Structure formats: C-alpha cells, structure tokens
C-alpha cells in the first residue's frame, strides 16, 4: 500500500511544483510583460490547478478501489 501511495504522490508533487512555478512566473512577469502574456500565464496556471485536482482525486479513487478489492477478495490472506 505504501508503494501505491508513493506512486500516486509523485505526479501530485510534480504538478504542485509546476503550479507554484507558473504562479511565481506570473507574479514576476506582471509588471514587466504585456497583459496578454500575463493572462496566458494565468490560464496555464489554472489549467495546472485543474489537472492537479483531477490527478489527486483519481489517486484517491485508485487507493480506495484497491483497498475495496483487497477487502472483498480477501487477497490479503494470500500474502501472509
């Protein structure tokens, strides 16, 4: 189960870092760049936030589904 959580957490960490970096880039570029570029960076940040939310909930559903499958099939007894 720990392996599954670590596999699920890596894309979430990557997307979080990308979201924060685009937020910082937008904040830095706002006084310097054109408004269209700033708006584009804000839209990219919003897209990464949506992708992060989807990835998070899919990971949660994967963990719940695997736990239910192990509980129903009693496959945990085979590993003892």
Buried (B, 14 or more C-beta within 10 A) or exposed (E): EEEEEEEBEEBBEEBBEBBEEBBEBBEEBEEEBEEEEBEBBBEBBEEBBEBBEEBBEEBEEBBEEEEEEBEEEEEEEEEE
